[in-house]
Amino acid sequence: MTGATVPRDAPAWNVSRWFNVDGAPSLSSLRGRVVFLHAFQMLCPACVQQAVPQSLKVAAAFASTDLAVIGLHTVFEHHHAMGPDALQVYLHENRIGYPVGVDAHRDGDTARHPLPLTMQAYAMQGTPTLMLIDRQGRLRRQRFGLVDDLRLGAEIATLLAEP
């Protein structure tokens, strides 16, 4: 997969609110599992048309494994149109049942700090961005843009096969 990264500890997530989960998943609570983290915006055309449907396919295809599928709503533009209430409706309408976090902003101030904190920590270029984190909590792949389904499935299967 292009966009391969040198394995390093994945930065912590800075999330202001979680949907579809009791409690707040964290990298430490998911240690020992492979994590498929995808950053998206509900008004991003590539996210809506391809990345979110792909994440739903990944969740279904790997449901019998210990893969953790996590969404991260990473809003860096049109903040007022993509707030938590609108996101909740979007998740319901699109039948997204895996945990989705809202990427937090510094002091909650989107006017002065438009880039969310997790987006900054991962040096994301935009959305959609896909991240694969191994069982030891290391970021193994980070890719801005779209990833071929077959290539992604093979990459996930390889990480799941690692001890």
Secondary structure, 3 states (H helix, E strand, C coil): CCCEEEEEECCCCCEEEEECCCCCCCCCCCCCCCEEEEEECCCCHHHHHHHHHHHHHHHHHCCCCCCEEEEEECCCCCHHHHCHHHHHHHHHHCCCCCCEEEECCHHHCCCCCCCCHHHHHCCCCCCCEEEEECCCCEEEEEEECCCCHHHHHHHHHHHHHCC
